[in-house]
Amino acid sequence: MRNLKYVVYREGDYFVSQCLNTDISSFGESIDEAVKNLKDAVELYLRDDPENIVFNNVGDALIGEAVING
């Protein structure tokens, strides 16, 4: 069993869920759907090629927002 760290944000009409442990993301029409779809995608990734898995353990995570010039 592995613990996932993820972030969810709105993009247009959908919510995007992005896993911080892997380079995998998914989406859904609700936050719950986006998270469920992400869990399913990560489970498939872990099952698909167990010898070449890249799964980074992520400790504490912080989501922030800042304004920059650019």
Secondary structure, 3 states (H helix, E strand, C coil): CCCCCEEEEEECCEEEEEECCCCCEEEECCHHHHHHHHHHHHHHHHHHCHHHCCCCCCCCCCCCCCCCCC
